[in-house]
Amino acid sequence: MLDTLDAAAVRRWCTSGLAALRRHQGEIDSLNVYPVPDGDTGTNLVLTFTSAQQALAMDLGTLPDDGHTPHGHALRLMAQGALLGARGNSGVILSQILRGLADRLGAAPAVRGRQLAAALTDATTAAYAAVARPVEGTLLSVVAAAAGAARRADSDDLRAVARAAAEAAARALARTPEQLPELARAGVVDAGGRGLCLLLDALVEVVTGESPEQPAPAPPALRRPGTAVRETGSEAYAYEVQYLLDATDEAVARLRDELAALGDSLAVVGDGAGTWNVHVHVNDVGAAVEAGVVAGRPHRIAVTRFADQAAPATERAARPEGRAAVVVATGAGIAELFAAEGAVVVPANPSTGELLDAVRATGAARVVVLPNDPNTQSVASAAAKEAHGLGVKVSVVPTRSPVQALAALAVRDPKRRFEDDVIAMAEAAGACRYAEVCHAGREALTVAGPCRPGDVLALVEGEVHLIGQDLTDTCTAVVDRMLGGGGELVTLLCGADAPAGLADRVRAHVERSWPFVEVQAYEGGQPHYPLLLGVE
């Protein structure tokens, strides 16, 4: 049993926590309530925490002369590793929880109960700050409950506080279906919250020497299965605004509310010394900057496509030869298409560090990142912030499908200003409507009606629009539905499991029914989705 949390205990917690996540990886993946078999929260948490462990193992014995204690240095290494290895929204939030712990405990001479409670409170603040629009019934609710119970324990007994936090987290996890209707309809608890409970249980085991004797939280009474919206990133707002801000915590709290009402892709992260990094996508640039002026002293302001103002004087003109594009791709055929467009291709579900390595490998001063998946957008944004510190300007065009990325790359023009080029790419991507055709992996109630395993689902812009039994019929039906809203070009990407001749049959249907529409078809090789399609 431990009275304080030392560096050796931090190492054991990291190892034990990672082992627990790996044991329950499949279980957590299955908690993603979506009828398509792409649940990956457990995988993302494992990969994020693996990166934390790797960073911890690299130089735990090397203590820099910066005031950090050995345990604080160990926690800081974990937080840094998790940030660079963060995958998916849950991974990004977990990295911020670790950062909150490291920031609070870094210089604490000893970590007892009250210190742990304060650190969990800071971790909660950091976690909420990582999300533009926090949603209760998620990982955020679970970490907040753990922190609240730790404070109420009001004790220096490390074991008592750790137990209180873990038990409260388990209770909060069991309540998540009451807070999020999608979870209730599917009869599951929140996947990210389940992962955090495992980590807190591992901490209890490290400090007490005993395994927690609490059962896993039971899901609510089984109801009709349902669907939940996938984790999403920022919407396609017209402007990206970034600046450093010197301000108080109270002013930043008000600023965050104001910016959240103006746009999306919001991140306001502080260094603990009164300086904040503000990033937001908006349509009203003036309002975003004015909000910063009201809150404090903004500086190093950078705006992408601020057409009615000159670029900041400190920003050097982008050189055409100094530009590049980094694209996330799933499937050999899709990767070849992007490579043919001159883009650097990164495999699907990358970490922050992997995207950052790809950006640096381009050798360019201005880089566009196309994530091609809502779940990768938060990782891309984190990589963009890290690249900024290296002197590389990175803009994330929030593509949600490879067909949108192809449309964006087709309009690149090195003769334009970089900011204008990014806007042109974003507009082209936004003008490309996309759809996915796949087979249902579970029974669910969708907006198009109930589906059963094996049914063919056609998703338009991420929402189930059609449910069918025949793959070709469903593919042609969704093409008709999309072209009913207009379009001149249809792009087809056939998946690895697509039956032979699928693209030819869809092309023939379009030629008969829509004679003035052009069709381009490629072998994409993507898993899970026999067909991806775009309409421009």
C-alpha positions in Angstrom: 0.0 0.0 0.0 1.1 3.5 -0.8 0.8 6.8 1.1 2.1 8.9 -1.8 2.2 8.5 -5.5 5.9 8.3 -6.5 7.5 7.9 -9.9 7.7 4.1 -9.6 3.9 4.0 -8.9 3.3 6.2 -11.9 5.2 3.7 -14.0 3.2 0.8 -12.6 -0.1 2.7 -13.1 0.7 3.3 -16.7 1.6 -0.4 -17.3 -1.4 -1.7 -15.4 -3.8 0.8 -17.0 -2.6 -0.1 -20.5 -3.0 -3.8 -19.8 -6.6 -3.2 -18.6 -7.4 -1.2 -21.7 -6.0 -4.0 -23.9 -8.0 -6.7 -22.1 -11.2 -4.7 -22.6 -10.4 -3.2 -26.0 -13.0 -5.3 -27.9 -15.6 -4.6 -25.3 -15.1 -0.9 -25.5 -15.1 -1.0 -29.3 -18.4 -2.7 -29.2 -20.0 0.1 -27.1 -19.9 2.4 -30.0 -23.6 2.6 -30.8 -23.6 2.7 -34.6 -24.9 0.0 -36.9 -21.7 0.1 -39.1 -18.9 -2.1 -37.7 -16.4 0.7 -37.3 -16.4 1.1 -33.5 -12.9 2.0 -32.5 -12.9 3.9 -29.1 -11.2 1.0 -27.4 -8.6 0.8 -30.1 -8.0 4.5 -29.9 -7.6 4.5 -26.2 -5.1 1.6 -26.3 -3.0 3.3 -29.0 -3.1 6.7 -27.1 -2.0 5.1 -23.8 0.6 3.0 -25.6 2.2 6.2 -26.8 2.1 7.5 -23.2 3.9 4.4 -22.0 6.5 4.6 -24.7 7.3 8.2 -23.8 7.5 7.2 -20.2 9.9 4.4 -20.9 12.2 6.5 -22.9 13.8 8.7 -20.3 12.1 8.3 -16.9 15.4 8.4 -15.2 16.4 11.8 -16.7 15.1 14.5 -14.5 15.4 18.0 -16.0 16.2 21.0 -13.9 12.8 22.6 -14.3 11.3 22.2 -10.8 9.4 19.0 -11.6 9.6 16.2 -9.1 10.4 12.7 -10.3 6.7 11.7 -10.2 5.7 15.0 -11.9 8.3 14.4 -14.6 6.9 10.9 -15.2 3.3 12.3 -15.5 4.5 15.0 -17.9 6.1 12.4 -20.1 2.9 10.4 -20.2 0.9 13.5 -21.1 3.3 14.5 -23.8 3.3 11.0 -25.3 -0.5 10.7 -25.1 -0.9 14.0 -26.9 1.4 13.0 -29.8 -0.2 9.5 -30.0 -3.8 10.6 -29.5 -6.2 9.0 -31.8 -9.9 9.9 -32.1 -11.8 12.3 -29.9 -11.6 10.0 -26.9 -7.8 9.8 -27.2 -7.5 13.6 -27.5 -9.6 14.0 -24.3 -7.6 11.4 -22.5 -4.4 13.2 -23.3 -5.8 16.4 -21.8 -6.8 14.5 -18.6 -3.2 13.4 -18.3 -2.0 16.9 -18.9 -4.2 18.2 -16.2 -2.7 15.6 -13.8 0.8 16.5 -14.8 0.3 20.2 -14.5 -1.1 20.0 -11.0 1.3 17.4 -9.6 4.4 18.4 -11.4 5.9 20.4 -8.5 4.0 18.8 -5.6 6.6 17.5 -3.1 4.2 14.5 -2.3 1.0 13.3 -3.8 -1.5 12.4 -1.2 -5.3 12.4 -1.2 -5.9 16.1 -1.4 -3.3 16.6 -4.1 -4.9 13.8 -6.2 -8.3 15.4 -5.8 -7.0 18.8 -7.0 -5.2 17.1 -9.9 -8.4 15.3 -11.0 -10.2 18.6 -10.8 -7.6 20.2 -13.1 -7.8 17.1 -15.4 -11.6 17.7 -15.7 -11.1 21.3 -16.6 -8.6 20.3 -19.3 -10.8 17.6 -20.6 -13.8 20.0 -21.0 -11.5 22.6 -22.6 -10.5 20.1 -25.3 -14.1 19.9 -26.6 -15.9 22.8 -28.3 -19.4 21.7 -27.3 -19.2 19.4 -24.3 -21.9 16.7 -24.2 -22.9 15.1 -20.9 -23.2 11.3 -20.8 -19.7 10.9 -22.1 -16.2 10.6 -20.9 -16.4 14.2 -19.7 -19.2 13.3 -17.2 -17.3 10.4 -15.9 -14.1 12.3 -15.1 -16.1 15.2 -13.6 -17.8 12.7 -11.2 -14.5 11.2 -10.2 -13.0 14.6 -9.5 -16.1 15.7 -7.5 -16.0 12.6 -5.3 -12.3 13.0 -4.7 -12.9 16.5 -3.4 -15.7 15.5 -1.2 -13.6 12.8 0.4 -11.6 15.7 1.9 -8.8 13.5 3.0 -5.0 13.1 2.7 -5.4 9.4 2.6 -4.4 8.6 -1.0 -6.1 5.2 -1.0 -9.4 6.6 0.3 -9.4 9.3 -2.3 -8.5 7.0 -5.2 -11.2 4.6 -4.2 -13.8 7.4 -4.0 -12.9 8.7 -7.4 -13.0 5.2 -9.0 -16.3 4.3 -7.4 -17.9 7.6 -8.4 -16.7 7.2 -12.0 -18.3 3.8 -12.1 -21.6 5.2 -10.9 -21.4 8.1 -13.4 -20.7 5.6 -16.2 -23.8 3.7 -15.3 -25.8 6.9 -15.5 -24.6 7.9 -19.0 -27.6 6.3 -20.7 -29.8 8.5 -18.7 -27.9 11.6 -20.0 -27.5 10.5 -23.6 -30.7 9.1 -25.3 -28.7 7.4 -28.0 -26.9 5.2 -25.3 -30.2 4.4 -23.7 -31.8 3.3 -27.0 -28.8 1.0 -27.7 -28.7 -0.4 -24.2 -25.0 0.5 -23.6 -22.8 2.9 -21.5 -20.4 5.4 -22.9 -17.3 3.8 -24.4 -14.8 6.5 -23.5 -16.1 6.6 -20.0 -15.7 2.9 -19.7 -12.0 3.3 -20.6 -11.5 5.9 -17.9 -13.1 3.7 -15.3 -10.5 1.0 -16.1 -7.7 3.4 -15.7 -9.0 4.7 -12.3 -9.4 1.0 -11.2 -5.8 0.4 -12.2 -4.8 3.4 -10.1 -6.7 2.0 -7.1 -4.9 -1.3 -7.5 -1.5 0.4 -7.6 -2.0 2.5 -4.5 -3.9 -0.2 -2.4 -2.3 -3.4 -3.7 -5.9 -4.7 -4.1 -8.1 -5.2 -7.1 -11.3 -3.2 -7.0 -14.2 -5.4 -5.9 -16.9 -3.4 -7.8 -18.7 -5.1 -10.7 -18.7 -3.5 -14.1 -21.6 -1.1 -14.5 -24.7 -2.8 -15.9 -26.3 -1.3 -18.9 -29.9 -0.2 -18.6 -32.8 -2.4 -19.4 -32.6 -3.4 -23.0 -34.7 -1.3 -25.2 -34.9 -1.0 -29.0 -31.4 -0.5 -30.4 -30.6 2.8 -31.8 -28.0 4.8 -33.5 -25.8 7.6 -32.3 -24.1 10.3 -34.3 -20.5 9.5 -34.9 -17.9 11.6 -33.3 -17.6 14.7 -35.4 -15.0 17.5 -35.9 -15.5 21.0 -37.0 -18.0 22.2 -39.6 -16.9 23.8 -42.8 -16.8 27.4 -41.6 -15.2 30.0 -43.9 -12.4 31.3 -41.7 -9.9 29.9 -39.3 -8.8 32.3 -36.6 -5.9 31.7 -34.3 -4.2 33.9 -31.7 -2.3 33.9 -28.4 -4.1 35.6 -25.6 -3.0 37.1 -22.3 -6.0 36.9 -20.1 -7.4 35.7 -16.7 -9.2 32.4 -16.2 -12.5 34.2 -15.7 -12.2 36.2 -18.9 -11.3 33.1 -20.9 -14.3 31.3 -19.5 -16.5 34.0 -21.0 -14.5 34.1 -24.2 -15.0 30.3 -24.7 -18.8 30.7 -24.4 -18.8 33.5 -26.9 -16.6 31.7 -29.5 -18.6 28.5 -29.1 -21.7 30.5 -30.2 -19.8 31.9 -33.2 -18.3 28.7 -34.7 -16.8 25.3 -34.3 -13.5 23.5 -34.0 -12.9 25.5 -30.9 -9.9 24.9 -28.7 -8.7 27.2 -25.9 -5.7 25.8 -24.1 -3.6 27.6 -21.5 -0.1 27.2 -20.2 -1.0 27.8 -16.6 0.7 31.2 -16.6 -2.0 33.4 -18.1 -1.2 32.8 -21.8 -3.8 30.9 -23.9 -3.8 29.5 -27.4 -7.1 30.3 -29.1 -8.3 28.5 -32.2 -11.7 28.6 -33.8 -13.4 28.2 -37.2 -16.0 31.0 -37.8 -17.8 32.9 -40.4 -17.5 36.2 -38.5 -13.8 36.9 -38.1 -14.2 40.3 -36.7 -16.4 39.0 -33.9 -13.9 36.3 -33.0 -11.0 38.8 -32.8 -13.1 41.4 -30.9 -14.0 38.8 -28.3 -10.3 38.3 -27.7 -9.7 42.0 -27.3 -12.5 42.2 -24.7 -11.1 39.2 -22.9 -7.4 40.4 -22.8 -4.5 41.1 -25.1 -4.5 39.0 -28.2 -1.3 38.7 -30.2 0.2 36.7 -33.1 -3.2 36.8 -34.8 -3.4 34.5 -37.8 -6.5 34.4 -40.1 -7.0 32.1 -43.0 -8.9 33.8 -45.9 -9.5 37.1 -44.3 -10.3 38.6 -47.7 -11.1 42.1 -46.6 -7.9 42.6 -44.6 -4.2 42.2 -45.3 -2.4 39.2 -43.9 -0.6 39.8 -40.6 2.7 41.6 -41.2 4.6 38.9 -39.4 3.4 36.2 -41.8 5.8 35.7 -44.7 4.3 35.2 -48.2 3.9 31.5 -48.9 6.1 30.2 -51.6 4.4 28.0 -54.2 7.2 25.5 -53.9 6.8 25.5 -50.2 3.3 24.0 -50.1 2.2 20.4 -49.7 -0.9 18.3 -48.9 -1.1 15.4 -46.4 -4.1 13.1 -46.8 -5.4 10.3 -44.6 -6.4 7.3 -46.7 -7.9 3.9 -46.2 -7.4 1.4 -49.1 -4.5 0.9 -51.5 -6.5 2.3 -54.5 -7.5 5.4 -52.7 -3.9 6.0 -51.5 -2.7 5.7 -55.1 -5.2 8.3 -56.3 -4.0 10.7 -53.7 -0.3 10.0 -54.3 -0.9 10.7 -58.0 -2.2 14.2 -57.0 1.1 14.8 -55.3 -0.1 14.3 -51.7 1.7 12.6 -48.8 -0.5 9.7 -47.7 -0.9 8.7 -44.1 -2.7 5.4 -43.2 -6.1 5.5 -41.6 -6.6 6.3 -37.9 -3.3 8.1 -37.5 -1.9 9.5 -34.2 -1.1 13.1 -33.7 2.6 12.2 -33.9 2.2 10.4 -37.2 0.4 13.3 -38.8 3.0 15.7 -37.5 5.8 13.5 -38.9 4.1 13.5 -42.3 3.8 17.3 -42.2 7.5 17.6 -41.4 8.4 15.1 -44.0 7.0 17.3 -46.7 9.6 20.0 -46.0 7.0 22.6 -46.9 6.2 25.8 -45.0 2.5 25.6 -45.7 0.6 22.3 -45.5 -3.0 21.3 -46.0 -4.3 18.3 -44.1 -7.3 16.4 -45.4 -8.5 14.0 -42.6 -11.3 12.3 -44.6 -13.0 11.1 -41.5 -14.9 13.1 -38.7 -13.1 11.1 -36.0 -9.6 12.1 -37.4 -10.4 15.9 -37.5 -9.5 16.5 -33.8 -6.3 14.6 -34.2 -5.5 16.7 -37.3 -6.2 19.9 -35.4 -3.9 18.8 -32.6 -1.1 18.1 -35.1 -1.7 21.5 -36.7 -1.2 23.2 -33.3 2.0 21.2 -32.7 3.3 22.1 -36.2 2.7 25.8 -35.5 5.3 25.7 -32.8 7.8 24.3 -35.5 7.1 27.3 -37.8 4.9 25.3 -40.2 1.5 26.7 -41.1 -1.0 23.9 -41.3 -4.6 24.3 -42.3 -7.1 21.5 -41.8 -9.8 21.2 -44.5 -12.5 19.2 -42.7 -13.1 16.6 -45.4 -15.3 13.7 -44.2 -14.9 11.3 -47.1 -12.1 10.5 -49.7 -14.4 11.8 -52.5 -14.4 15.2 -50.8 -10.6 15.2 -50.7 -10.4 14.3 -54.3 -12.6 17.3 -55.1 -10.5 19.6 -52.9 -7.1 18.4 -54.5 -8.6 19.0 -58.0 -8.9 22.7 -57.5 -5.4 23.4 -56.0 -3.6 26.3 -57.6 -0.1 27.2 -56.5 -0.4 30.6 -58.1 -3.0 31.6 -55.4 -2.1 32.8 -51.9 -2.0 29.8 -49.6 -5.0 31.1 -47.6 -7.1 31.6 -50.7 -6.1 28.1 -52.0 -7.2 26.5 -48.7 -10.6 28.3 -48.9 -11.0 27.1 -52.5 -10.3 23.6 -51.4 -12.7 23.8 -48.5 -15.4 25.2 -50.8 -14.8 22.3 -53.3 -15.0 19.7 -50.6 -18.1 21.3 -49.2 -19.8 21.3 -52.6 -19.2 17.5 -52.9 -22.0 15.6 -51.3 -20.9 12.1 -50.2 -22.5 8.8 -49.4 -21.4 5.4 -48.1 -22.9 2.0 -48.8 -22.2 -0.8 -46.3 -23.7 -3.7 -44.5 -25.2 -3.3 -41.0 -23.2 -4.9 -38.3 -26.0 -4.9 -35.7 -29.7 -4.5 -35.2 -30.6 -0.8 -34.9 -33.3 1.8 -35.3 -32.2 4.4 -37.8 -33.9 7.5 -39.1 -34.7 5.3 -42.2 -36.3 2.6 -40.1 -35.1 -0.5 -38.3 -32.2 -2.5 -39.8 -30.9 -6.0 -39.0 -27.4 -7.4 -39.4 -26.5 -7.9 -43.0 -28.9 -5.3 -44.3 -27.5 -2.9 -46.9 -27.3 0.7 -45.6 -26.9 3.8 -47.7 -25.6 6.7 -45.6 -25.7 10.2 -47.0 -23.5 12.7 -45.2 -23.2 10.2 -42.3 -27.0 9.6 -41.9 -28.8 6.4 -42.9 -31.1 7.3 -45.7 -31.9 3.9 -47.3 -32.1 0.3 -46.1 -32.1 -2.5 -48.6 -31.4 -6.1 -49.3 -29.6 -6.0 -52.6 -26.3 -4.1 -52.8 -26.6 -3.0 -56.4 -30.2 -1.8 -56.0 -29.3 0.2 -52.9 -26.3 1.8 -54.6 -28.4 2.9 -57.6 -31.2 4.1 -55.4 -28.8 6.3 -53.3 -27.3 7.7 -56.5 -30.8 8.7 -57.8 -31.6 10.3 -54.5 -28.4 12.4 -54.5 -28.7 13.4 -58.2 -32.3 14.4 -57.5 -30.8 17.4 -55.8 -28.6 18.3 -58.8 -25.1 17.3 -59.9 -22.8 17.0 -62.9 -20.2 14.5 -61.8 -20.5 11.2 -59.9 -17.3 9.7 -58.4 -17.4 6.0 -57.4 -14.8 4.3 -55.1 -15.3 0.5 -55.0 -14.2 -1.2 -51.8 -12.2 -4.3 -51.1 -15.3 -6.4 -50.6 -17.2 -5.0 -53.5 -18.5 -7.7 -55.9 -17.1 -7.7 -59.4 -18.9 -5.4 -61.8 -20.6 -3.2 -59.1 -19.1 0.0 -60.6 -20.1 -0.9 -64.1 -23.7 -1.6 -63.1 -24.0 1.7 -61.2 -22.3 3.5 -64.2 -24.8 1.9 -66.6 -27.7 3.0 -64.5 -26.5 6.6 -64.4 -26.0 6.7 -68.1 -29.6 5.4 -68.7 -31.3 7.6 -66.0 -29.0 10.7 -66.0 -27.5 11.0 -69.5 -25.9 14.4 -68.9 -24.0 13.3 -65.8 -20.4 12.2 -66.0 -19.2 9.1 -64.0 -15.7 8.4 -62.8 -15.0 5.0 -61.1 -11.9 3.8 -59.3 -10.9 0.8 -57.3 -10.6 2.2 -53.8 -9.8 -0.9 -51.9 -11.3 0.5 -48.6 -12.6 -1.9 -46.0 -16.2 -2.1 -44.7 -17.7 0.0 -47.5 -18.3 -1.7 -50.8 -19.0 1.7 -52.4 -18.1 5.3 -51.5 -19.6 7.9 -53.8 -19.5 11.7 -54.3 -21.7 14.0 -56.3 -20.6 17.4 -57.5 
